[in-house]
Amino acid sequence: MTHRDRVMLALNHKQPDREPMDLGSFTFSSINKKVYDDLKNIIGIKEETLLTNRFIQSAYVNFEVLKYLETDFRPIYFSPRENSIDIESSSSTYIDNWGVERFMPEHGYYYDQKDYPLAGDISADTLKKYPWPDPDDPAMYRGMRERAEKIKEENEYAITFNPGIIFVHWSQFLRGYEDWNMDILADQELFGYLCDCVLEYSLEICSRGLDEVGDLIDVIGMSDDFATQTGMLISPDLYRKMIKPRHKRYFDMIRSKTNAKLLFHSCGAIESIIGDLIDIGVDIINPVQVSANNMDPTKLKRNYGKDICFWGGIDTQNILPYGSPVEVKKEVRRIIDILGEDGGYVLNSVHTIQPDVPVQNVIAMYEEGRKLIRV
């Protein structure tokens, strides 16, 4: 069984020989630079660490690392832009292409946000005049197809594509969380216009990316966080009114350009809208934050396992950072026994592996996943 065969069986709710494993297919399923550098040292890889996301310091995982861990996916990301999109305002601070200023705290491992450029009293005219990012840089799409074709020719690994955030996160980064939450209740017209401004950019870059690789990829994964540890940031009814129609528009565009499985990422307690995600075409949810309210894996598998797949589930709040390698392996077995029954599961951490995770625990997670052969 090839790695790709294993993936496709699992994502079609059939039992593979072992659960597929991922590291780095998406920014939100990768590993923080600090731990990745430790992992590279153990493997003996000397090349410079590249990032798929600067502000959370998510590493682009070298294919030799993926081979060492025996993961089953190989990712396609957008290519670097022609010119740097970040404006370096100091040695520890930069402004990104959305106009958001971020800074690295002393002894920090990822960037914090310094300000919200669209906070306060704004109007639709303010949004019309805002310098939105440019989706037209041809360098972003250059070389994507060649990289995907090379992987496809080998026909060994499943291919993933990560177009990024849809619109919720960026609209929050721009407006600020307080104003964002006020708008969704008190000024829904302004809220919708802001979301649509961001969504248009996301639709354009995702569409162009799929024009390049849509026929070659197996899984496309994107994100929009809207839940906390205890519940949704907004009510399910508000999600259905203000967010779901825009998600559907985005997912419908994807469906028009690829047959790839559609993965959606949101951290936190999203159980109350999993049915809505299924309704608008989501095939896989990630990261399956099992420590959040109502995200018990047994209940999720029982209630939704026939309609959706699960990708993640290995706890990054307690088990991976504070457990021993033996405890990590025990948790891997537990989650696989629950979420992997009759297929429908991909082994991965809950979100990007954080900087406080010992590298020995990272290796233990994949070691255990490799050896749990079912057939």
Secondary structure, DSSP 4 states (H G I P E B T S, - for coil): --HHHHHHHHHTT---SS--B-SSSSGGGSBBHHHHHHHHHHHT--SPPPEEETTTTEEPPPHHHHHHHT-SEEEE-PPPPSS---EEEETTEEE-TTS-EEE--TT-SSPEE---TT-SS--HHHHHHS-PPPTT-GGGTTTHHHHHHHHHHHT-SEEEEEEEE-SHHHHHHHH-HHHHHHHHHH-HHHHHHHHHHHHHHHHHHHHHHHHHHTTT-SEEEEE---B-SSSBSS-HHHIIIIIHHHHHHHHHHHHHH---EEEEE--S--GGGHHHHHHTT--EEE---TTSTT--HHHHHHHHTTT-EEEEEE-TTTHHHHS-HHHHHHHHHHHHHHHTTTS-EEEEESSSBPTTS-HHHHHHHHHHHHH----
